[in-house]
Amino acid sequence: MKKYDVIVIGGGISGIEAASRLAREGKKTALIERSELGGTAVINGALKIKYILDFFKNNKDGTREELIEIWDDKLLDLEKIISLKLEHDNLDIYNGEGKFLSETSFEINGELLDTDIFIISIGTKTVSPYTAKIDGKYILTHENTIELEEIPNEIAIINGGIYGPELANIYVNLGVRTTLIDENQSILSGEDDDHIDAVRTSLIDMGVNIIEDTSIKDVILEDDKVRLSFLDSEDLIYEKILISDIKEPNYIEGMKEIGIRSSNGYIFVNESFKTNVENIYAIGDVNGIMNMINIATEQANRVVDGIFDIKRERLSYELLPRGVFTEMEIAGVGYQERQCQILGLPYKLGKCYINETWGGWTKVCNNGFIKVILDYEDNVIGLWTVGENVTEYIGFFSLIIENKTKAKAILTKLIISPSIYEAVKEATYRAMVSDVHLHNNMFDH
Ligand SMILES: Cc1cc2nc3c(=O)[nH]c(=O)nc-3n(C[C@H](O)[C@H](O)[C@H](O)COP(=O)(O)OP(=O)(O)OC[C@H]3O[C@@H](n4cnc5c(N)ncnc54)[C@H](O)[C@@H]3O)c2cc1C
């Protein structure tokens, strides 16, 4: 029986982060992956989707053929990054599924492994709650999008949460007749209305048909088409349907038998990402806390810190920077206006359109805005941007909120001019004096 300090099961972004650091810092580590290393972020989704979106942002007249020409080289680069991360003497990589034999032992490809600690990082998979199940032919997921192989003439994407609009953006870029369907009142539900309006308008201008506030009854395969039936309107027929963001956690044989508890199907963990079994942790999407790359890798690092007895404060999800990468991007950190209203938090709002600033003018940035939200003591509690490439600007803005930065401190700092940070200053000023002119655009008269 081979003995390890730590066995990490699942080689997605969280598993790779944990295994690579543990091995680098001296722990005898095994990483077990049933398919290709990289998971949803690297191999099956996030990064490739962002690359395709960026390709079309940077090449307005770009074509699928041009993209395919560079695609294979780009994918090889990804593989290189992964193997660089995993080149450590202390790390053994196993390919296969395996099963738990006990709280400290595991069987994989007929080999028995023993360990002090397990880290489970097996992620989730997209599922269809409808009669027609995912088949990669008529009922697709994001994994079919990045294959770039068969591009349909027509597609309907179910679910307008974050990734649905991004996928709609890609299909319309590829020249596909695209419909985006969301059962919520609007796509990107939960975002501030002006954020949603900006993305919705941009997608519609690009040619996406958006259906919101509806109730899907079922999705059924009929000959070589897919029928979508609704509770509140006529059926619609599409060539292909893509299901986005309806997920279920993956599973490892023997998990239940050794007593690992789950909640709503996801592995239950405490604040340190420990399961109810003393030496077993669960990180990333599989614990259902939040499905994002930064969360997955941060949880990995926190578990590794714990293994090395490094104490960390509780992870604060309120300060999570996040973005939507459609052509008109949304990015920000902290509270949005809608959240303040729902929570009954008193707030002051300042909004500045990017084309009100010198930076907006020089960068020919006609769209987008920056919103600063202050509490009534003029501490910054939210900073949100909508526009082209704005995901690049948020970076470490969470520090502004974490450090309880006062509006005045922002106003008295020197920033580069021209730059779009002029809009941050102006929005902060408008919030501070509550002198908000939402539609005052000095270049628009
Ligand atoms: C379309 C899309 C776009 C996204 N875009 C973004 C984005 O822009 N920014 C962002 O922050 N997040 C994004 N995300 C979310 C992000 O990709 C995930 O939160 C993150 O990749 C989760 O990583 P993970 O390591 O927890 O799980 P995964 O990446 O799912 O990795 C799990 C790994 O475990 C393996 N596995 C499963 N079961 C077993 C088993 N029994 N034995 C062995 N191995 C097993 C799987 O093969 C997989 O490799 C996106 C997600 C999607 C779907």
PDBQT file of the ligand as one rigid body, heavy atoms in Angstrom, charges set to zero:
ROOT
HETATM    1  C1  LIG A 501     -19.472  28.180 -18.767  1.00  0.00    +0.000 C 
HETATM    2  C2  LIG A 501     -18.777  28.533 -17.501  1.00  0.00    +0.000 A 
HETATM    3  C3  LIG A 501     -18.065  29.715 -17.398  1.00  0.00    +0.000 A 
HETATM    4  C4  LIG A 501     -17.449  30.052 -16.211  1.00  0.00    +0.000 A 
HETATM    5  N1  LIG A 501     -16.780  31.241 -16.115  1.00  0.00    +0.000 NA
HETATM    6  C5  LIG A 501     -16.208  31.605 -14.946  1.00  0.00    +0.000 A 
HETATM    7  C6  LIG A 501     -15.502  32.827 -14.819  1.00  0.00    +0.000 A 
HETATM    8  O1  LIG A 501     -15.395  33.602 -15.762  1.00  0.00    +0.000 OA
HETATM    9  N2  LIG A 501     -14.952  33.145 -13.623  1.00  0.00    +0.000 N 
HETATM   10  C7  LIG A 501     -15.067  32.327 -12.550  1.00  0.00    +0.000 A 
HETATM   11  O2  LIG A 501     -14.572  32.669 -11.476  1.00  0.00    +0.000 OA
HETATM   12  N3  LIG A 501     -15.718  31.133 -12.628  1.00  0.00    +0.000 NA
HETATM   13  C8  LIG A 501     -16.271  30.752 -13.806  1.00  0.00    +0.000 A 
HETATM   14  N4  LIG A 501     -16.921  29.549 -13.901  1.00  0.00    +0.000 N 
HETATM   15  C9  LIG A 501     -16.984  28.661 -12.716  1.00  0.00    +0.000 C 
HETATM   16  C10 LIG A 501     -15.641  27.918 -12.535  1.00  0.00    +0.000 C 
HETATM   17  O3  LIG A 501     -15.238  27.362 -13.759  1.00  0.00    +0.000 OA
HETATM   18  C11 LIG A 501     -15.781  26.857 -11.464  1.00  0.00    +0.000 C 
HETATM   19  O4  LIG A 501     -16.263  27.448 -10.284  1.00  0.00    +0.000 OA
HETATM   20  C12 LIG A 501     -14.452  26.168 -11.165  1.00  0.00    +0.000 C 
HETATM   21  O5  LIG A 501     -13.822  25.755 -12.342  1.00  0.00    +0.000 OA
HETATM   22  C13 LIG A 501     -14.689  24.986 -10.230  1.00  0.00    +0.000 C 
HETATM   23  O6  LIG A 501     -13.482  24.306 -10.028  1.00  0.00    +0.000 OA
HETATM   24  P1  LIG A 501     -13.446  22.940  -9.167  1.00  0.00    +0.000 P 
HETATM   25  O7  LIG A 501     -12.017  22.595  -9.066  1.00  0.00    +0.000 OA
HETATM   26  O8  LIG A 501     -14.224  23.098  -7.944  1.00  0.00    +0.000 OA
HETATM   27  O9  LIG A 501     -14.262  21.860 -10.025  1.00  0.00    +0.000 OA
HETATM   28  P2  LIG A 501     -14.070  21.340 -11.513  1.00  0.00    +0.000 P 
HETATM   29  O10 LIG A 501     -13.372  22.305 -12.357  1.00  0.00    +0.000 OA
HETATM   30  O11 LIG A 501     -15.410  20.886 -11.952  1.00  0.00    +0.000 OA
HETATM   31  O12 LIG A 501     -13.095  20.104 -11.366  1.00  0.00    +0.000 OA
HETATM   32  C14 LIG A 501     -13.497  18.884 -10.862  1.00  0.00    +0.000 C 
HETATM   33  C15 LIG A 501     -12.602  17.812 -11.436  1.00  0.00    +0.000 C 
HETATM   34  O13 LIG A 501     -12.865  16.588 -10.752  1.00  0.00    +0.000 OA
HETATM   35  C16 LIG A 501     -12.935  15.533 -11.694  1.00  0.00    +0.000 C 
HETATM   36  N5  LIG A 501     -13.770  14.480 -11.110  1.00  0.00    +0.000 N 
HETATM   37  C17 LIG A 501     -15.108  14.476 -10.918  1.00  0.00    +0.000 A 
HETATM   38  N6  LIG A 501     -15.498  13.350 -10.303  1.00  0.00    +0.000 NA
HETATM   39  C18 LIG A 501     -14.380  12.612 -10.106  1.00  0.00    +0.000 A 
HETATM   40  C19 LIG A 501     -14.124  11.341  -9.515  1.00  0.00    +0.000 A 
HETATM   41  N7  LIG A 501     -15.102  10.616  -8.995  1.00  0.00    +0.000 N 
HETATM   42  N8  LIG A 501     -12.844  10.900  -9.472  1.00  0.00    +0.000 NA
HETATM   43  C20 LIG A 501     -11.832  11.627 -10.002  1.00  0.00    +0.000 A 
HETATM   44  N9  LIG A 501     -12.014  12.837 -10.573  1.00  0.00    +0.000 NA
HETATM   45  C21 LIG A 501     -13.273  13.324 -10.614  1.00  0.00    +0.000 A 
HETATM   46  C22 LIG A 501     -13.520  16.166 -12.931  1.00  0.00    +0.000 C 
HETATM   47  O14 LIG A 501     -13.192  15.422 -14.090  1.00  0.00    +0.000 OA
HETATM   48  C23 LIG A 501     -12.864  17.547 -12.909  1.00  0.00    +0.000 C 
HETATM   49  O15 LIG A 501     -11.648  17.562 -13.618  1.00  0.00    +0.000 OA
HETATM   50  C24 LIG A 501     -17.532  29.178 -15.095  1.00  0.00    +0.000 A 
HETATM   51  C25 LIG A 501     -18.234  27.971 -15.196  1.00  0.00    +0.000 A 
HETATM   52  C26 LIG A 501     -18.836  27.645 -16.383  1.00  0.00    +0.000 A 
HETATM   53  C27 LIG A 501     -19.596  26.359 -16.478  1.00  0.00    +0.000 C 
ENDROOT
TORSDOF 0
